[in-house]
Amino acid sequence: MSKKVYKKFLLKEIIEKLKQTHKYFSYEEIKSCLKKEDISITLSSLKSYVFELVKNKLIFDAGKGWYSSIEKPFEPNIKPVQKIMKVIKGKLPLLPFSCWSTEQLNSFTHHLLSKFIIFVYTDSDYISNTAETLRNSGYNVYENPNKAEIEKSFRITEKTVVLLPSIKKQPQANNNCAPIEKILIDFLMENRHYKIMENSEAEAVVVNAVNSDRINISRFFSYAKERKFPAFSPTNYFRLNEKGGNG
């Protein structure tokens, strides 16, 4: 095959088919599809062709070794956490923290939530001071509660905040706002402790969000592994739920 024919085949027979069946697909999947078609192509040429596809906006970067058919990047709604960020920054301007709210995922739920939890992650040494600051500002605060404390006293009321230790290797916050990849995995994990909704519904929320706008799927999978999401096999989990997310 000539270079031109290779590129046309890659786009029409491989990429377009992947885009029709998956919102996200990996470089390894592209290679596997070529192998199944018995198409021999050098890795350098393939990388060059894929780079051109991204450059021409025929596919979109979704993180290390991943691509997507979704053009619009996911931009979390930061309004639900603006007030608490202002409080923390005003009283503790040097505090390193990352936060998100269940309200940010409300548009992806089957049943809209009426009460919300704000999760704030910071160094464990600063949790007590942060809790005191937030309580003085009228927030209902829980300081890294254990299972027994959650079962005994946890209630979702107005301005409920859960303070937790920062997670090792968590996706970096953008001006203290957690990125969507952190929000989604944290939501799956914290839902198992705080019973926000049924686990199956929580997973559906995540799939709906992932399929709505483009996230960094590589970072999403890496953080899931870091948090040891129960029985999480990233590709299998995502593929099994993808049809439901696509509606």
N, C-alpha and C positions, 0 to 999 in steps of 0.2 A: 504493500500500500504506500501511496505517496503521503507526504506530510498533510496535505490538504484533505485527503480521503480519511486519514487517521482521525483528524480533528472533527470532521463531519460525523464519522461513525461514533466517536466518543460522545459528542453532543446528542445526536439523535437516538442512538441505540442504547446508550448507557445512562447518561445524565438525565435525559428527559424521562426515561422509565423510572429512575430512582426518584425524581421529583414528583412523579405521579403517585408513587406508593408511599413515600416517606417525606415528612417535613424536614427531617435532618438525616444526613447520611455521612459516612466517614470516607476518608481517603482509602482505607483498607477495603471498604466495600466496592469502591470504584475499581480497584485492582482485581478484586475477586470476580467482579462481573466481566472484566476483560479476559481473565483467565478462562472463565466458563465459555466465552465465545471463541476461545483459542486465538486470541489476538495478542501477538507479541509486540511489546513496545518498551523502549528503554525507560528507566525510572526518571532520568533527567528530562526526557521528552514529555512524559506524562505530567510531571510537575510543572513544566512550562505550559502545557495545554490547560491544566487546571487553573494555573495562575491567570491565564488569559480569560478563562470563563468568569473568574471572580472580577477581574478588571473590567470586563464588559457587562457586568451585572446580570449574568445569566444564572449564576449561583452566588451565594453570599457566605462570607466567613462566619463560622459558628464556633470558633475556638480551635485550638491546636488539633489539626488532623480531622476537623469536622466542617461540614458545609450545610447550607440550608436553602430551601426554595423561598423562604420568607425574607422579604426585603427590609421591612421596618424593624429596627432594633427595639427591644423592650425597654420602656422608660417608666419605672414605677411611679405611681402617684405619691408624692411626698407630703401632700397636705395633711394626712392623718398623723404625721410625726413632727410637723413643724413647731407646734406649741411646746412639746416636751423637749425638743432640741434647743429651743430658745431658752427654756428654763435651765437646762443643764449647762449650756454654754455661758449663760449669764452668771450662774453661781459657781460653776467649776470649769472655768475657761480652758484649763490645761488637761482636762480629763479625756483620755482616749476611750471612745465608745462607738458602738454601732447599734442602730435600732431599727425596728420595723413594727408594723401593726397588722393585726388580722384584717383590719378594715381595708388595707391595700389589696386584699385578695377577694373582696366581697363581690366584685363583678363576675368572678369565675365560679361562684358557688351555685348550687342548685336551689338551696333555700338561703335567702339573704340573712346574714347575721345582724342582730339588732344591738348586741353589746360586743365590745371589742377588747382585745388584750394588746398592750404595747410591750414588746420584749426589748430590753436594753442589755447589751453584752459589754462588759468592761472587765478590767483586771480584778481578780477576786479581792485584792487588798483595798480596792476603792468602793466595793459594793455597799458597805455600811454608810459611808459618807454620802454616797449618791442617794441611798434610800432616805436618809434623813432630809436631804435637800428636797427630794420629790414629795415627801410627806408634808413638809412645811409649805409646799405649793399646792396642797390639796389632792394629791394622788393617793390612790389605794395601792400600797406597795407590798410586794412579796419578795423577800431576799433569798434567792437561791433555795427555795423550799424543797425538802425531801419528800418522798412518796407519802409518808405518814402525815406530814403537814398539809400536803395538797388535798389528801382525802378528808382530812379533818376540818380544814378551815378555808380552803380556796374557794372564792366566789368571784364571778365576773360581774363587777358593778361599773358605775361610771368612773372613767379615768383609772382603770386597773393597769398596773405595771408589774411585770415580772423582771427582776434583776438577776442576770445569770453571768457566770464567768465567761470571758471571751473564749472562743473555740480556736484551738491551734490550727493554723493554716486556713483560717476562714477567709472567704473572698473579701478583698479590701473595700471598706466603706467609701462612699463618695460624699465627702463633707458630712460624715457621721450617719448617712443614710445607707442602710444595707442594700447591696445590689440584689437584683432579682434572683440570682442563682443561690445566694445565701438565704433569702427569704423563703424560697420554695422548699429547700431541704430542711431548714430550721422548722418550718411549719409542719412538715411531715413528722419530724422528731418530737417537737413539743406537743403536737396533737395527741401523741400517745400518753403523755403525762397529764395534760390539762383538759382532755376530753372536749375539745372545741366542737368536734363533730365525729361521725363515724369514720373509721380509718379509710374505708372504701370511698367515701365521699371526699375525704381529704386528698386521696390520690387522684380522684377525678378533677379536683380543683387544680392540682399541679399540672396535670396533662392539658387541661383547658388553657392554662396560662402559657405553658411551653409552646402550644400550637397557635396561640393568638399572635404573638410578636416574637421576633428572633432573640433568643438568649445565647449565651456562651455555653453550649451544651457540654463541651469538654470540661469547663470549670464546674458545671452542675454535677457531672458524674464524679469528678475528683473530690468535690466537697461531700457528696453522698458517701463516698468511700471513707473519707476522713471522719465523718460522724458515725460511721458504721450503721447506716440505716438498715434495720432488720431485713434479712433475706433479700437485700438489694443486689440485683444483677442488672446493671445499668441498661445495656442494650436490650436484653430480654424484657425487662420491666417496661421500657419505653415503647418497644415494638408491640407488646401485648396490649398496651393501653392506647396506642396511637389512633386506632380506628375510632374508638369512642371519643377521643379528643377532636377528631376531624368532623364528628357529627355524621 
